[in-house]
């Protein structure tokens, strides 16, 4: 009887130590989530230093530019989140 208990104990210990092991690591999941843009599109009058509006997409900015084209000479400028006249880059047409 003692040999049976001893063998059962060693078999259970062997299965416990050698059973469920992780030998291969998986790659992290790659999620294709939309990311927030790091820049904005500013609509600014050519005679002004401060933009009149800012938008997340070029299309929204061009709609605003066309709506007020009768009264202003607007340009669309792409810049980082923080507006500065010196870090702007003029966008001709992004389409």
N, C-alpha and C positions, 0 to 999 in steps of 0.2 A: 504494500500500500504506500509506503514511504517513497519507493522508487517511482511510482505512478505520479504522486504529488510533485516530486522533484522534477520529473520529465515534463509535466504539464506546466510547471512554473517556468522552466527554461524555454519551453516552446512559446509560451505567452510573452516572455521577456524578449525572445528573438523576434517575434512578430511585431512587438511594440517598437523595438529599436530599429528594425529594418523595413518596416511596413510602408507607411506613408511618408515618403521623403520627396522633396522638391529638388530635382536635379537640373531643370532647365528653366531659366527665367524668361518671362514673356516681355515683348516690347510694349511700351506704354501705348494706350489707345490714342489714335490721332483723330481728333474731332475737328470737323470743318465748320466751325462756328464763325459767323460774320464778326469781323473785328471792327472796333470803332476806328474811324479815320484819325490819323495823327495831325491832320491839317483841316483848315476850313477855307471856304471860298468867300472872300470879302468883295463887296460891291462898293466901289469908291469913285467919287467924282474926280475928274482929272485936275480940278482946281482946289481940291480939299486935302487935308492931312488925316482926317478921321473918316473911317468907312461909314456908309449909311446903313449897311446890313451885312450879316454874315450867314452863310448857309453851309450845310454838310455836303451837298452835292453840287456839281457844276450846272446841272439842269435847272435846279431851283434858282441859282444865282442868275442864269441867263433869262429865265422868265421875269424875274424882278427887273433886270436890266432893260428888257424889251418893254415892260409896262411903263417905265418912267423915261424912256428914251427921248420923248418930246421935250422934257424939261431939263434933262441933265446929260452930260457926256460921261457916261459911266464906263469903267473898265472893271473886269473881273480879275481878282488877284488871289493867288493861292499862297497861304502862309500857315505857320504853325498855330497851335491853339492860342498863343499869346500874340496879339497884334502888335506889330512895330513897322513903321514905314520902311525901315532899312532891311527887314528880312523878307520882303515880298518878292514874288516872282510873277510876272504878268503872264496870263494864260491867253493865248490867241484863240485856239479852238481845240477842245479836247476830244472831239468826236472822231 
